[in-house]
Amino acid sequence: MHSFVSGRRADSPQDFIELALGTPVELWLGVEGESEMERAARLDAARDILTDPEFASGPDEVIRLAAQVVEDHPELFNVVPLPRPARRRPARRGAAA
């Protein structure tokens, strides 16, 4: 099964979030080892996007809200893959028990 957002295929959870937000995930969450200057520039760019009137209208209001949630609660995005359950094979009919 494939996930699509706005007609584009999301091959990973990160792709899905990026397509849903319309911006790279790193803009909101940062990257490991970024300097204070890089962090300040990233947050400044994020604030500019959030205050852009075109960004904060209509369906984009949902994106603004999602971005705010990401900023306020980054722990929500600590995603761990779950093991897939084993496929169950149907019982064979007529087999002696």
Rosetta blueprint (number, residue, H / E / L):
1 M L
2 H L
3 S E
4 F E
5 V E
6 S L
7 G L
8 R E
9 R E
10 A E
11 D L
12 S L
13 P H
14 Q H
15 D H
16 F H
17 I H
18 E H
19 L H
20 A H
21 L H
22 G L
23 T L
24 P L
25 V H
26 E H
27 L H
28 W H
29 L H
30 G L
31 V L
32 E L
33 G L
34 E L
35 S L
36 E H
37 M H
38 E H
39 R H
40 A H
41 A H
42 R H
43 L H
44 D H
45 A H
46 A H
47 R H
48 D H
49 I H
50 L H
51 T H
52 D L
53 P L
54 E L
55 F L
56 A L
57 S L
58 G L
59 P L
60 D H
61 E H
62 V H
63 I H
64 R H
65 L H
66 A H
67 A H
68 Q H
69 V H
70 V H
71 E H
72 D H
73 H L
74 P H
75 E H
76 L H
77 F H
78 N L
79 V L
80 V L
81 P L
82 L L
83 P L
84 R L
85 P L
86 A L
87 R L
88 R L
89 R L
90 P L
91 A L
92 R L
93 R L
94 G L
95 A L
96 A L
97 A L
